[in-house]
Amino acid sequence: MASLKETKGRIASVKSTLKITSAMKMVASAKLHKAQNAIANMTPYERKLREMLQLLLATVPAEKRQVPAPENRATLGIVRGGDPSLLGGGPAEQDVFGGGTPAVSTGAGKTIAIVAVASNSSLCGGFNGNVLREVKARINALKAQGCKVEVISVGKRIADPLRKAGYPSPEDWNELVAHSSYAGADDLAKRLQKDFDAGKYDRIELIYNHFVSTATQKVVCETFLPMAPLNVEGGVSREWPEDLIVEPSAEEMLADLMPRVRSLRIYTVILDSLAAEHAARTVAMQTATDNGEDILQELTLEYNKGRQQKITSEILDLVGGSMQ
């Protein structure tokens, strides 16, 4: 059994740690509330823009989606190789940017880019570990199909282990997690589109934690490029209403909407991941606080028992000495 002095020291240490975990839980809870509001306000707007984009794509003929000026190809998001179609992907994709695990058209020589989003800091339970496991599993699955894989990491806690595993990020995008902004998301979206148009990647996927609730975060793997059809209302894509007038034109509106939707998707993913991170950290710190309180109760009981035993021993010594 530990001495009373050691037990007392451990009690003081646990109390000090409890103050830290309680404070971290309060901070994470406040950040979670702010992140929840941000993602709740952004999601309907982003969803509506994607629906508008899908309707425009169903309205504008494929041959009119490409503008004459070559410098505007990236703005429109034209698929490389002279194909003016903006859509791609397999039948399993259920959204403009996929949804669920993508059904990849793969083969030897195909290059797939994975954008992995995690956090810059730890103490958030399995938040980072879950993304890392999903990324590694996806890499193995793609390599088994003969694909080449490149990982673009967003967050130090995913960038470091992937670099050690032989998948260094070509650029540092950790600032997107530290200070999330639409401008930063726009830069990343433009970079991804540029590399996709140049033929560097045949497909770009996103892997991140989706915020479901404070207690639940779900790892999502979805397609970013090429875009897949958006299924709405029973799986049937709606047509553009005949009595709706589009000004100045559907083609110009499409050219303006495409980069907005791409950038907004990246920004929404970052916000979603941040909300999931703060939720995971809130739960982790609450669990740590609860465990600390249990340990404190056990140590206090152990200390009281030891103190009582010591007092009893001293009384017995005094009684024994008086009898002699």
BAGUKE-620691 format. One line per field, with one value per residue: residue number from 0; residue in one letter; y negated, x, z negated of N, C-alpha, C in turn. Coordinates in steps of 0.1 Angstrom, whole numbers, plus 2048, in hexadecimal, padded with zeros to 3 digits. Atoms other than C-alpha are relative to their C-alpha. Layout:
num = c(NUM ...)
residuo = c(A ...)
n_Y = c(Y ...)
n_X = c(X ...)
n_Z = c(Z ...)
ca_Y = c(Y ...)
ca_X = c(X ...)
ca_Z = c(Z ...)
c_Y = c(Y ...)
c_X = c(X ...)
c_Z = c(Z ...)
END
This chain:
num = c(0 1 2 3 4 5 6 7 8 9 10 11 12 13 14 15 16 17 18 19 20 21 22 23 24 25 26 27 28 29 30 31 32 33 34 35 36 37 38 39 40 41 42 43 44 45 46 47 48 49 50 51 52 53 54 55 56 57 58 59 60 61 62 63 64 65 66 67 68 69 70 71 72 73 74 75 76 77 78 79 80 81 82 83 84 85 86 87 88 89 90 91 92 93 94 95 96 97 98 99 100 101 102 103 104 105 106 107 108 109 110 111 112 113 114 115 116 117 118 119 120 121 122 123 124 125 126 127 128 129 130 131 132 133 134 135 136 137 138 139 140 141 142 143 144 145 146 147 148 149 150 151 152 153 154 155 156 157 158 159 160 161 162 163 164 165 166 167 168 169 170 171 172 173 174 175 176 177 178 179 180 181 182 183 184 185 186 187 188 189 190 191 192 193 194 195 196 197 198 199 200 201 202 203 204 205 206 207 208 209 210 211 212 213 214 215 216 217 218 219 220 221 222 223 224 225 226 227 228 229 230 231 232 233 234 235 236 237 238 239 240 241 242 243 244 245 246 247 248 249 250 251 252 253 254 255 256 257 258 259 260 261 262 263 264 265 266 267 268 269 270 271 272 273 274 275 276 277 278 279 280 281 282 283 284 285 286 287 288 289 290 291 292 293 294 295 296 297 298 299 300 301 302 303 304 305 306 307 308 309 310 311 312 313 314 315 316 317 318 319 320 321 322 323)
residuo = c(M A S L K E T K G R I A S V K S T L K I T S A M K M V A S A K L H K A Q N A I A N M T P Y E R K L R E M L Q L L L A T V P A E K R Q V P A P E N R A T L G I V R G G D P S L L G G G P A E Q D V F G G G T P A V S T G A G K T I A I V A V A S N S S L C G G F N G N V L R E V K A R I N A L K A Q G C K V E V I S V G K R I A D P L R K A G Y P S P E D W N E L V A H S S Y A G A D D L A K R L Q K D F D A G K Y D R I E L I Y N H F V S T A T Q K V V C E T F L P M A P L N V E G G V S R E W P E D L I V E P S A E E M L A D L M P R V R S L R I Y T V I L D S L A A E H A A R T V A M Q T A T D N G E D I L Q E L T L E Y N K G R Q Q K I T S E I L D L V G G S M Q)
n_Y = c(80C 80C 808 80B 80B 7FD 800 80F 806 7FC 807 80E 800 7FD 80C 809 7FB 802 80E 802 7FA 807 80C 7FD 7FC 80C 807 7F8 801 80D 7FF 7F7 807 809 7F8 7FB 80A 803 7F5 800 80B 7FE 7F4 802 809 7F8 7F6 807 804 7F4 7FD 809 7FC 7F4 804 806 7F6 7F8 809 805 7F5 7FD 808 80E 802 804 80D 801 804 7F5 803 7FE 7F1 7FD 807 7F8 7F2 7F6 7F4 801 7F7 805 7FC 80C 7FC 802 7F5 7F4 7F7 7F4 800 7FF 80D 805 80F 808 7FC 7F2 7FD 7F3 7FC 801 7F5 806 7FA 800 7F7 803 80D 80A 807 805 809 7FF 80B 7FB 80B 7FD 80B 804 7FC 7F3 800 800 7F2 7F9 808 7FF 7F2 7FA 805 7FA 7F2 800 804 7F5 7F6 804 7FF 7F2 7FC 806 7FA 7F2 801 805 80F 808 808 80B 805 80E 800 80C 7FE 7FA 7F3 7F6 802 7FA 7F1 7FC 802 7F5 7F4 801 807 80E 809 809 80D 801 806 7FF 80D 7FF 7FB 809 80C 7FD 80C 7FD 803 7F5 7F5 803 7FD 7F1 7FB 804 7F8 7F2 801 802 7F3 7F6 804 7FE 7F1 7FA 7F6 7FB 801 806 7FC 807 7F8 809 7FD 807 802 7FB 806 802 7F3 7F8 805 7F5 802 800 800 804 805 80F 802 808 800 7F6 806 802 7FA 806 7FC 7F3 7FB 805 80E 809 808 80E 804 806 80E 807 807 801 80C 803 7F4 7F4 7FE 809 7FD 7F4 803 807 7F7 7F5 802 803 7F4 7F9 807 7FF 7F2 7FE 808 7F8 7F4 805 804 7F3 7F9 808 7FD 7F3 800 806 7F6 7F4 805 802 7F2 7FA 807 7FC 7F2 801 806 7F6 7F6 807 801 7F2 7FD 808 7F9 7F4 805 806 7F4 7F9 809 7FF 7F3 800 809 7F9 7F5 806 805 7F4 7FB 809 7FE 7F3 801 808 7F7 7F6 806 803 7F3 7FC)
n_X = c(808 7F9 800 80A 7FA 801 80E 804 7FA 809 80D 7FE 7FE 80D 808 7FB 804 80E 802 7FC 80A 80D 7FE 800 80E 808 7FC 804 80E 803 7FC 80A 80D 7FD 7FE 80D 808 7FA 803 80E 803 7F9 805 80B 7FC 7F8 809 808 7F7 7FD 80D 801 7F6 805 80B 7F9 7F9 80A 806 7F7 7FA 7F2 7F7 800 7FA 7F3 7FE 7F5 7F3 7FA 7FD 80C 803 800 80C 80C 7FF 801 7F7 7F5 801 809 80E 806 809 7FC 804 7F8 802 808 80E 802 7FF 80D 800 7F8 7F3 800 807 7FC 7F4 801 7FE 7F6 7FC 7F2 7F8 7F1 7FC 808 7FB 80A 7FC 809 7FF 803 802 800 7FE 7F2 7FD 805 809 80E 804 7FC 803 7F5 7FD 80A 7FD 7F4 804 807 7F7 7F7 808 803 7F3 7FE 80A 7FC 7F4 804 806 7F6 800 7F6 807 7F9 808 7FF 804 805 7FF 7F3 801 801 7F5 7F4 7FF 800 7F2 7F8 804 7FC 80A 7FF 809 7F8 801 804 80E 804 806 80F 807 7FD 808 809 805 804 7F5 7F7 807 801 7F3 7FE 809 7FA 7F4 805 806 7F5 7F8 809 801 7F3 7FE 7F8 808 80C 80C 7FD 809 7FF 802 801 80A 80D 807 80E 805 7F5 7FA 7FE 7F9 7FF 7F6 807 7F7 808 7F9 800 7FF 80A 80D 80A 80E 807 80D 809 80E 803 7F5 802 7FC 80B 7FE 802 80E 801 804 7F6 7F7 7F2 7F8 800 803 7FD 7F2 7F8 803 7F9 7F1 7FE 804 7F8 7F6 805 804 7F4 7F9 809 800 7F4 802 80A 7FA 7F8 809 806 7F5 7FE 80B 7FD 7F4 804 809 7F7 7F8 809 802 7F4 7FD 80A 7FC 7F4 804 807 7F6 7F8 807 800 7F3 7FE 807 7F9 7F4 804 804 7F4 7F9 807 7FE 7F2 7FF 807 7F7 7F4 804 802 7F4 7FA 808 7FC 7F3 801 806 7F6 7F6 806 802 7F3)
n_Z = c(800 800 80D 800 7F9 7F2 7FD 801 7F4 7F5 801 7FC 7F1 7FA 801 7F7 7F3 7FF 7FD 7F2 7F8 801 7F8 7F2 7FC 7FE 7F4 7F4 7FF 7FA 7F2 7FA 7FE 7F5 7F4 7FC 7F9 7F3 7F7 7FE 7F7 7F3 7F9 7F7 7F5 7F7 7FA 7F5 7F5 7F9 7F9 7F4 7F6 7FA 7F7 7F5 7F9 7F8 7F7 7F6 7F8 803 7F7 803 80D 7FF 7FA 7F6 805 807 80E 808 802 80E 806 7FD 805 7F5 801 7F6 7F5 7F6 804 806 80A 80E 809 7FF 80B 7FE 804 80E 806 803 802 7F7 805 805 80C 804 7FA 7F2 7F7 7F8 7F3 803 7F7 801 7FB 805 80C 809 80B 80C 809 80D 809 80E 808 803 80E 804 80B 7FB 7FF 7F4 7F4 7F6 7FD 7F7 7F3 7FB 7FC 7F3 7F5 7FE 7F9 7F3 7F8 7FD 7F6 7F3 7FB 7FC 7F3 7F6 7FF 807 80A 806 80B 803 80E 806 80E 804 806 7F5 7F7 806 7FE 7F2 7FA 804 7F8 7F2 7F9 804 7F9 7F7 806 80E 801 80E 804 7FE 80D 80B 7FD 7F4 7F8 7F2 7F7 800 7FA 7F2 7FB 7FE 7F5 7F3 7FE 7FD 7F3 7F6 7FE 7FA 7F2 7FA 7FF 80B 807 7F9 809 80D 80B 80D 80C 80B 80A 7FE 80C 801 80D 809 803 7F4 7F5 7F6 7F5 7F3 7F4 7F5 7F4 7FE 7F2 7F8 806 7FD 800 80D 800 809 800 7FB 7F7 7F3 7FF 7FB 7F4 802 7FC 7F3 801 807 7F7 805 7FA 7F2 7F9 809 7FE 808 80D 802 801 80D 80B 801 80A 80D 806 803 80C 80B 805 808 80C 808 806 80B 80B 805 808 80C 809 805 809 80D 807 805 80B 80C 805 806 80D 809 804 809 80D 808 804 80A 80D 805 806 80C 80B 805 807 80D 809 804 80A 80D 806 804 80C 80C 804 807 80D 808 804 80A 80D 806 806 80C 80A 804 808 80E 807 805)
ca_Y = c(800 7DD 7C6 7AB 791 7A1 7A5 780 776 78A 77A 757 761 76F 74F 73A 74F 74D 727 729 742 72F 70F 71F 72E 70C 6FC 719 716 6F1 6F7 713 6FC 6E3 6FE 70D 6EC 6E7 709 707 6E6 6F1 713 708 6EC 704 71F 706 6FA 71E 724 705 711 733 723 70D 72A 73C 71D 711 728 738 726 704 70A 702 6DD 6D3 6C4 6DE 6CC 6D1 6F7 6F9 6E0 6F6 716 726 749 74D 75E 748 757 73A 74F 746 766 786 7A4 7C4 7CD 7D2 7AD 79C 777 75B 763 787 795 7B4 7C8 7C0 7DA 7D3 7DA 7E6 7F7 7F8 7D5 7C3 7A8 7A1 784 787 767 772 759 75C 745 732 73D 75C 765 76B 791 7A5 788 788 7AD 7B5 79F 7AE 7D2 7C9 7B8 7D6 7EE 7DA 7D8 7FE 803 7EC 7FB 81E 812 805 7E0 7C7 7B3 791 783 75E 759 73E 73E 746 765 776 767 774 799 79A 78A 7A5 7BF 7B2 79B 777 75B 747 727 71B 715 717 6F2 6FB 70D 6F4 6D6 6E2 6C9 6CA 6BA 6D7 6F1 6DF 6E1 707 70C 6F9 70C 72E 723 717 738 74C 738 73C 762 766 778 78E 78B 777 784 774 786 774 777 76E 75E 772 768 760 785 791 789 79D 7A1 799 7A1 78F 783 75F 761 76B 762 77B 776 769 77E 76C 775 79A 79D 78A 76B 74E 73B 715 706 6FB 6DA 6D0 6B5 6B6 695 68D 6B1 6D5 6D8 6B9 6C3 6E5 6D6 6C1 6DC 6F8 6E9 6DD 700 710 6F7 6F8 71E 71D 702 716 735 720 712 735 744 727 72D 752 74B 734 74E 76A 754 74B 770 77A 75F 768 78D 783 76E 78A 7A3 78A 786 7AC 7AF 792 7A4 7C4 7B1 79E 7BF 7CF 7B0 7B1 7D6 7D2 7B5 7C8 7E6 7D0 7BF 7E2 7EE 7D0 7D5 7FA 7F0 7D7 7F0 80B 7F3 7E9 80D 814)
ca_X = c(800 80C 816 7FE 816 816 7F0 7EC 803 7EE 7CE 7DD 7E8 7C6 7B5 7CC 7C5 7A0 7A2 7B3 79A 77C 78A 791 76E 75F 774 76D 748 748 75A 742 724 734 73E 71B 70B 724 71E 6F8 6F7 70E 6FF 6DD 6ED 707 6ED 6D7 6F4 6FC 6D7 6D8 6F8 6E9 6CA 6E1 6F5 6D5 6CB 6EA 6F5 717 725 71D 72D 74F 758 76F 78A 7A3 7AB 787 788 792 777 75D 76C 76E 77A 79B 7A1 789 76A 753 73E 740 732 744 746 733 70F 715 71A 6FC 706 717 736 72F 724 72F 74C 752 74E 76F 776 799 7B5 7DB 7E9 7CC 7D5 7BE 7C2 7B4 7AE 7B0 7A2 7AA 7B6 7D5 7D3 7CC 7B8 798 794 794 78D 7AF 7B4 793 79C 7BF 7B1 799 7B4 7CB 7AF 7A6 7CA 7CD 7AC 7B7 7D9 7CA 7B8 7D8 7D4 7EE 7E5 7EF 7E2 7DC 7DB 7C8 7D2 7F2 7E5 7DE 7FB 817 80D 806 828 838 824 832 816 823 80A 817 80C 806 7E0 7E0 7D7 7B4 7AD 7BE 7AC 78F 786 774 792 7A8 78F 78C 7B2 7B2 794 7A5 7C5 7B2 79F 7BF 7D1 7B2 7AF 7D4 7D1 7E5 7C8 7AD 797 797 787 780 783 778 764 73F 72E 70E 70A 71F 724 726 73F 73F 75C 751 763 754 75D 767 771 764 741 725 700 6EC 6CE 6B1 68D 68B 6AC 69F 6B1 699 697 69A 677 66B 65D 67D 691 6B7 6CA 6E2 6E3 6E5 708 716 704 714 737 732 722 73B 759 743 735 757 766 747 749 76C 763 745 75A 773 757 747 769 76E 74C 754 776 767 74C 766 77B 75E 755 779 77E 75D 768 78A 77A 762 77F 793 778 775 79A 799 77E 792 7B2 79F 790 7B3 7C2 7A7 7AB 7D1 7CD 7B4 7CC 7E9 7D5 7C9 7EC 7F8 7DC 7E5 809 7FF 7E8 803 81C 805 7FE 824)
ca_Z = c(800 808 7EB 7E0 7EE 810 810 805 822 83B 82E 833 857 860 853 868 887 881 882 8A4 8B3 8A6 8B5 8D6 8D7 8D2 8ED 906 8FD 905 926 92E 92A 942 95B 95A 963 97F 98F 989 99B 9B8 9C0 9CE 9E3 9F1 9F8 A0B A20 A29 A33 A49 A59 A60 A70 A85 A90 A9B AAE AC0 ADD AD8 AF7 AE8 AC6 AD3 ADA AF7 AE2 AD7 AB6 AAB AAD A89 A7F A8F A81 AA3 AA3 AB4 AD5 AE9 AD9 AD1 AB9 A94 A87 A80 A69 A66 A5F A3A A34 A25 A23 A36 A21 A1C 9FB 9E8 9F5 A1A A35 A46 A6B A65 A78 A7C A7F A70 A57 A3A A22 9FF 9EB 9C7 9AD 988 96D 962 93E 92A 90B 91F 91B 93B 952 964 961 972 990 992 992 9AE 9C3 9BF 9C8 9E6 9F2 9EF A02 A1E A21 A22 A41 A52 A4A A40 A21 A15 9F3 9ED 9C7 9B5 991 97F 96D 98F 9A2 98A 989 9AE 9B6 9A1 9B4 9D5 9DF 9DA 9E3 A02 9F0 9CD 9C8 9A2 99F 9AC 98B 975 985 99B 9B6 9D7 9E7 9DC 9E7 A09 A0D A07 A1E A3A A35 A36 A55 A67 A60 A6B A8C A92 A90 A70 A60 A6E A50 A2F A0F 9EE 9CC 9AD 98D 992 974 96B 947 929 922 946 961 981 999 9BC 9DD 9FB A1E A24 A49 A62 A58 A56 A5C A3F A38 A28 A1F A23 A37 A55 A60 A65 A86 A87 A86 AA8 A9C A8A A9B A96 A9B AA9 AB5 AA7 AB6 AA5 A85 A87 A8C A6C A57 A5E A4B A2F A29 A2A A11 9FB 9F9 9EC 9D3 9C7 9C2 9AD 998 994 989 970 961 95E 94E 933 92C 929 912 8FC 8F8 8F2 8D7 8C7 8C6 8B8 89D 893 892 87E 864 861 85B 842 82E 82D 823 808 7FA 7FB 7E9 7CE 7C9 7C6 7AE 798 798 78D 771 765 765 751 737 733 72D 713 702 703 6F4 6D7 6CE 6CB)
c_Y = c(7F3 7F9 7F5 7F4 801 7FF 7F1 7F9 803 7F9 7F2 800 802 7F3 7F6 803 7FE 7F1 7FD 806 7F9 7F3 802 805 7F4 7F8 808 7FF 7F3 7FF 808 7F8 7F6 807 806 7F5 7FD 80B 801 7F5 802 80B 7FD 7F7 808 80B 7FA 7FC 80D 805 7F7 804 80C 7FD 7F8 809 809 7F7 7FC 80C 801 7F7 7F1 7FD 7FB 7F2 800 7FE 80B 7FE 802 80E 804 7FA 808 80E 80A 80C 800 809 7FB 804 7F5 804 7FE 80B 80C 80A 80B 7FF 800 7F2 7F9 7F1 7F9 803 80D 802 80F 804 800 80D 7FB 808 800 809 7FC 7F2 7F5 7F9 7FA 7F8 801 7F3 804 7F4 805 7F4 7FD 804 80D 7FF 7FF 80F 806 7F8 801 80E 806 7FC 807 80E 800 7FD 80C 80C 7FD 801 80F 805 7FB 806 80E 800 7FA 7F1 7FA 7F6 7F5 7FA 7F1 7FE 7F2 802 807 80E 80B 7FF 807 80F 804 7FD 80B 80D 7FF 7F8 7F1 7F7 7F7 7F2 800 7F9 800 7F3 800 805 7F6 7F3 803 7F3 805 7FE 80C 80C 7FE 803 80F 805 7FD 808 80E 800 7FF 80D 80B 7FD 803 80F 806 80B 804 7FF 7FA 803 7F8 80A 7F7 806 7F7 7FE 805 7FA 7FF 80D 809 7F8 80B 7FC 801 800 7FD 7FA 7F1 7FD 80E 801 80B 7FA 7FF 805 7FA 805 80D 805 7FB 7F2 7F7 7F8 7F1 7FC 7F8 7F1 7F7 7F9 7FE 7F4 7FF 80C 80C 803 7F7 803 80C 7FD 7F9 809 80B 7FE 7FD 80E 808 7FB 802 80E 802 7F9 807 80C 7FC 7FD 80D 807 7F8 803 80E 801 7FA 809 80B 7FB 7FE 80D 806 7F9 803 80E 7FF 7FA 80A 80B 7FA 800 80E 803 7F8 806 80C 7FC 7FA 80B 807 7F7 801 80D 801 7F7 806 80B 7FB 7FB 80C 806 7F8 802 80D 7FF 7F9 809 80B 7FA 7FD 80C 805 7F7)
c_X = c(809 7FF 7F6 805 7FF 7F1 7FB 805 7F8 7F3 802 802 7F3 7F7 805 7FC 7F2 7FD 803 7F5 7F3 801 800 7F2 7F7 804 7FC 7F1 7FC 803 7F6 7F3 802 801 7F2 7F7 806 7FC 7F1 7FB 805 7FA 7F4 804 809 7F8 7F8 808 803 7F3 7FF 80A 7FC 7F5 806 807 7F6 7FA 809 806 80F 809 801 806 80E 801 80C 80D 806 802 7F4 7FC 800 7F5 7F4 801 7FF 809 80A 7FE 7F6 7F2 7FA 7F6 806 7FE 809 7FD 7F7 7F2 7FE 800 7F3 7FF 809 80F 801 7F8 802 80D 7FF 802 80A 802 80F 807 80F 803 7F7 806 7F5 806 7F6 803 7FB 7FF 7FF 802 80E 804 7F9 7F6 7F1 7FC 805 7FE 80A 802 7F6 802 80C 7FD 7F9 808 809 7F8 7FC 80C 802 7F6 803 80C 7FE 7FA 809 801 80C 7F9 809 7F6 803 7FB 7FC 7FF 80C 7FF 7FD 80C 80D 800 800 80E 809 7FD 804 7F7 801 7F6 809 800 7FB 7F2 7FB 7FA 7F1 7F9 802 7F8 7F7 7FB 7FB 80B 80A 7FA 7FF 80E 802 7F7 805 80C 7FC 7FB 80B 807 7F7 7FF 80D 803 808 7F8 7F4 7F3 805 7F5 802 7FD 801 7F6 7F3 7FA 7F1 7FA 80C 807 804 807 803 80A 7FA 80B 7F7 808 7FF 800 803 7F2 7F7 7F2 7FA 7F2 7F7 7F2 7FE 80B 7FE 804 7F5 805 7FE 7F2 7FF 7FD 80A 809 80E 807 80D 7FE 804 80F 809 7FD 808 80F 803 7FE 80A 80C 7FB 7FC 80C 806 7F7 800 80C 7FE 7F6 806 809 7F8 7FA 80B 803 7F6 802 80B 7FC 7F7 808 808 7F8 7FD 80C 803 7F6 803 80C 7FD 7F8 809 808 7F9 7FE 80D 802 7F8 807 80C 7FC 7FC 80D 808 7F9 802 80E 802 7FA 809 80C 7FC 7FD 80C 807 7F9 804 80E 7FF 7FA 809 80A 7FB 7FF 80D 804)
c_Z = c(800 7F3 801 807 80F 805 800 80D 80C 800 805 80F 807 800 80A 80E 803 804 80F 809 800 808 80F 805 802 80C 80D 801 806 80F 808 804 80C 80D 805 807 80E 80B 803 80A 80F 808 809 80C 80A 808 80B 80C 808 808 80C 80B 808 80B 80C 80A 809 80B 80B 807 7FD 809 7FD 7F2 801 807 809 7FA 7F8 7F1 7F7 7FE 7F1 7F8 801 7FA 80B 7FE 80B 80C 80B 7FE 7F9 7F5 7F2 7F7 802 7F5 804 7FB 7F1 7F9 7FF 7FE 809 7FC 7FA 7F3 7FC 807 80F 808 80B 80D 800 80B 7FF 806 7FC 7F4 7F8 7F5 7F5 7F8 7F3 7F6 7F2 7F8 7FE 7F2 7FC 7F5 804 803 80D 80C 80B 804 809 80F 806 804 80D 80C 803 807 80E 809 803 80A 80E 806 804 80E 80B 801 7F9 7F7 7FB 7F5 7FE 7F2 7FC 7F1 7FC 7FB 80B 809 7FB 802 80F 807 7FC 807 80E 809 7FC 808 809 7FB 7F2 7FF 7F1 7FB 802 7F3 7F5 801 80C 806 80E 80A 801 807 80F 806 802 80B 80E 803 804 80F 80B 802 807 80F 807 802 7F6 7F9 809 7F8 7F3 7F6 7F4 7F5 7F4 7F6 802 7F2 800 7F4 7F7 7FD 80C 80B 80A 80B 80E 80B 80C 80C 801 80F 806 7F9 804 800 7F2 801 7F5 801 806 80A 80E 801 806 80D 7FC 804 80D 7FF 7F8 80A 7F9 807 7F9 809 7F7 801 7F7 7F1 7FB 7FD 7F2 7F5 7FE 7F6 7F2 7F9 7FC 7F3 7F3 7FA 7F7 7F3 7F7 7F9 7F5 7F4 7F9 7F8 7F3 7F6 7F9 7F6 7F3 7F9 7FA 7F4 7F4 7FA 7F9 7F3 7F5 7FA 7F7 7F2 7F8 7FB 7F5 7F2 7FA 7F9 7F3 7F4 7FB 7F8 7F2 7F6 7FB 7F6 7F2 7F9 7FA 7F3 7F4 7FB 7F8 7F2 7F7 7FB 7F5 7F2 7FA 7FA 7F3 7F5 7FB 7F7 7F2 7F8 7FB 7F5)
END
